[in-house]
Amino acid sequence: MSADATELEKLLVEWVERWIEGESDMAIGARTNLSHTGLLDSMAIVGLISYLEEQADTEFDFATYDPMKGVSIQGLIKHCVG
């Protein structure tokens, strides 16, 4: 994994931790399934993707993204940045 992707992971984990404001004791990592665990709802996921786009200076292709298996930080970065 590139240093840029590692830094993005760190930033997105911090974003999620701020979003949930201590409402969960679950450890959050790059592979944590954010949707199926209930950590983030759909609006929060859109906010996280928006933050990812801003940090990576790129656009997320919603048309080709399939969240059915769950949403993880690692998966979002892989889809958005490659």
Phi, psi and omega in degrees: 000139182286161178298323179297316179294321178297318178294319177299316178304313181299314181296319181288323174299316179298321178299312180298317180299320177293320182298315184278348174045047176073013181283355180222144176268000182293135175289132182252127178224180183296334182260359180299132178281102187285332183273312184288336177277347181082009179296321180232139172270180186299322179292322178293322178296319176298319177297320178295318178295320177300317178296319177299315179301317180296313183290324183269354182052053180210174178249142179273130180269095181293332183294332183252005181265130179245105182275008187299329179274000181114165182241123176233157177300315181300317179295320178296316179296315180300319180290320186277319187256331178094000000 
